[in-house]
Amino acid sequence: MENVLKTKEVSDLLGVNPTTVQRWVKYFNIHCQLNEHGHYLFQTPQVETLREIQGQLSEGKKMKDVKVSNKSIISESEPPEEVMPTFKYEQKLEQMMQRIEDLEQKLAAKADDVVTYQLLNHRKEIEAMSKSLLSIEQRLDEMDEVIKQNMTIPLEELPPKRRSLMQLFSF
């Protein structure tokens, strides 16, 4: 394996600032390896490309006018990009869309189940309240009957305690 240099080592070799090296790499799309921290690692072809760039810039050319030989831009050690055929991509996309549709259907069914459960519980609660109301109405009717009966009985015929109570609340 060739000698690998870090950005600082390349900048010292060329006599420029490390940020200048980084700027050239990005501007001219020079492919470099990266270490685990994301820092550039340079091999001989990349260093030669940077020297070529530096030479043209020192001649007075602007960065947009600098011409770099293509063979030195792409590293030979870099693996070629893998391209997925279109039909495979479309198959994968179709599978994913089908899975999304299935999940949406399951989600809608689950939401329907939850709403149904809530409606059933509300119906039970309403029925329980209706029974309670009927019970209360019956008791009120019974109390009305007792009051009506008590109103028809003369006070003198009522037991003494009830008579005094009736006299207390009578108008």
Secondary structure as a PSIPRED ss2 file (coil, helix, strand):
# PSIPRED VFORMAT (PSIPRED V4.0)

   1 M C   1.000  0.000  0.000
   2 E C   1.000  0.000  0.000
   3 N C   1.000  0.000  0.000
   4 V C   1.000  0.000  0.000
   5 L E   0.000  0.000  1.000
   6 K E   0.000  0.000  1.000
   7 T H   0.000  1.000  0.000
   8 K H   0.000  1.000  0.000
   9 E H   0.000  1.000  0.000
  10 V H   0.000  1.000  0.000
  11 S H   0.000  1.000  0.000
  12 D H   0.000  1.000  0.000
  13 L H   0.000  1.000  0.000
  14 L H   0.000  1.000  0.000
  15 G C   1.000  0.000  0.000
  16 V C   1.000  0.000  0.000
  17 N C   1.000  0.000  0.000
  18 P H   0.000  1.000  0.000
  19 T H   0.000  1.000  0.000
  20 T H   0.000  1.000  0.000
  21 V H   0.000  1.000  0.000
  22 Q H   0.000  1.000  0.000
  23 R H   0.000  1.000  0.000
  24 W H   0.000  1.000  0.000
  25 V H   0.000  1.000  0.000
  26 K H   0.000  1.000  0.000
  27 Y H   0.000  1.000  0.000
  28 F C   1.000  0.000  0.000
  29 N C   1.000  0.000  0.000
  30 I C   1.000  0.000  0.000
  31 H C   1.000  0.000  0.000
  32 C C   1.000  0.000  0.000
  33 Q E   0.000  0.000  1.000
  34 L E   0.000  0.000  1.000
  35 N C   1.000  0.000  0.000
  36 E C   1.000  0.000  0.000
  37 H C   1.000  0.000  0.000
  38 G C   1.000  0.000  0.000
  39 H C   1.000  0.000  0.000
  40 Y E   0.000  0.000  1.000
  41 L E   0.000  0.000  1.000
  42 F E   0.000  0.000  1.000
  43 Q C   1.000  0.000  0.000
  44 T H   0.000  1.000  0.000
  45 P H   0.000  1.000  0.000
  46 Q H   0.000  1.000  0.000
  47 V H   0.000  1.000  0.000
  48 E H   0.000  1.000  0.000
  49 T H   0.000  1.000  0.000
  50 L H   0.000  1.000  0.000
  51 R H   0.000  1.000  0.000
  52 E H   0.000  1.000  0.000
  53 I H   0.000  1.000  0.000
  54 Q H   0.000  1.000  0.000
  55 G H   0.000  1.000  0.000
  56 Q H   0.000  1.000  0.000
  57 L H   0.000  1.000  0.000
  58 S H   0.000  1.000  0.000
  59 E C   1.000  0.000  0.000
  60 G C   1.000  0.000  0.000
  61 K C   1.000  0.000  0.000
  62 K C   1.000  0.000  0.000
  63 M H   0.000  1.000  0.000
  64 K H   0.000  1.000  0.000
  65 D H   0.000  1.000  0.000
  66 V C   1.000  0.000  0.000
  67 K C   1.000  0.000  0.000
  68 V C   1.000  0.000  0.000
  69 S C   1.000  0.000  0.000
  70 N H   0.000  1.000  0.000
  71 K H   0.000  1.000  0.000
  72 S H   0.000  1.000  0.000
  73 I C   1.000  0.000  0.000
  74 I C   1.000  0.000  0.000
  75 S C   1.000  0.000  0.000
  76 E C   1.000  0.000  0.000
  77 S C   1.000  0.000  0.000
  78 E C   1.000  0.000  0.000
  79 P C   1.000  0.000  0.000
  80 P C   1.000  0.000  0.000
  81 E C   1.000  0.000  0.000
  82 E C   1.000  0.000  0.000
  83 V C   1.000  0.000  0.000
  84 M C   1.000  0.000  0.000
  85 P C   1.000  0.000  0.000
  86 T H   0.000  1.000  0.000
  87 F H   0.000  1.000  0.000
  88 K H   0.000  1.000  0.000
  89 Y H   0.000  1.000  0.000
  90 E H   0.000  1.000  0.000
  91 Q H   0.000  1.000  0.000
  92 K H   0.000  1.000  0.000
  93 L H   0.000  1.000  0.000
  94 E H   0.000  1.000  0.000
  95 Q H   0.000  1.000  0.000
  96 M H   0.000  1.000  0.000
  97 M H   0.000  1.000  0.000
  98 Q H   0.000  1.000  0.000
  99 R H   0.000  1.000  0.000
 100 I H   0.000  1.000  0.000
 101 E H   0.000  1.000  0.000
 102 D H   0.000  1.000  0.000
 103 L H   0.000  1.000  0.000
 104 E H   0.000  1.000  0.000
 105 Q H   0.000  1.000  0.000
 106 K H   0.000  1.000  0.000
 107 L H   0.000  1.000  0.000
 108 A H   0.000  1.000  0.000
 109 A H   0.000  1.000  0.000
 110 K H   0.000  1.000  0.000
 111 A H   0.000  1.000  0.000
 112 D H   0.000  1.000  0.000
 113 D H   0.000  1.000  0.000
 114 V H   0.000  1.000  0.000
 115 V H   0.000  1.000  0.000
 116 T H   0.000  1.000  0.000
 117 Y H   0.000  1.000  0.000
 118 Q H   0.000  1.000  0.000
 119 L H   0.000  1.000  0.000
 120 L H   0.000  1.000  0.000
 121 N H   0.000  1.000  0.000
 122 H H   0.000  1.000  0.000
 123 R H   0.000  1.000  0.000
 124 K H   0.000  1.000  0.000
 125 E H   0.000  1.000  0.000
 126 I H   0.000  1.000  0.000
 127 E H   0.000  1.000  0.000
 128 A H   0.000  1.000  0.000
 129 M H   0.000  1.000  0.000
 130 S H   0.000  1.000  0.000
 131 K H   0.000  1.000  0.000
 132 S H   0.000  1.000  0.000
 133 L H   0.000  1.000  0.000
 134 L H   0.000  1.000  0.000
 135 S H   0.000  1.000  0.000
 136 I H   0.000  1.000  0.000
 137 E H   0.000  1.000  0.000
 138 Q H   0.000  1.000  0.000
 139 R H   0.000  1.000  0.000
 140 L H   0.000  1.000  0.000
 141 D H   0.000  1.000  0.000
 142 E H   0.000  1.000  0.000
 143 M H   0.000  1.000  0.000
 144 D H   0.000  1.000  0.000
 145 E H   0.000  1.000  0.000
 146 V H   0.000  1.000  0.000
 147 I H   0.000  1.000  0.000
 148 K H   0.000  1.000  0.000
 149 Q H   0.000  1.000  0.000
 150 N H   0.000  1.000  0.000
 151 M H   0.000  1.000  0.000
 152 T H   0.000  1.000  0.000
 153 I C   1.000  0.000  0.000
 154 P C   1.000  0.000  0.000
 155 L H   0.000  1.000  0.000
 156 E H   0.000  1.000  0.000
 157 E H   0.000  1.000  0.000
 158 L C   1.000  0.000  0.000
 159 P C   1.000  0.000  0.000
 160 P H   0.000  1.000  0.000
 161 K H   0.000  1.000  0.000
 162 R H   0.000  1.000  0.000
 163 R H   0.000  1.000  0.000
 164 S H   0.000  1.000  0.000
 165 L H   0.000  1.000  0.000
 166 M H   0.000  1.000  0.000
 167 Q H   0.000  1.000  0.000
 168 L H   0.000  1.000  0.000
 169 F H   0.000  1.000  0.000
 170 S C   1.000  0.000  0.000
 171 F C   1.000  0.000  0.000
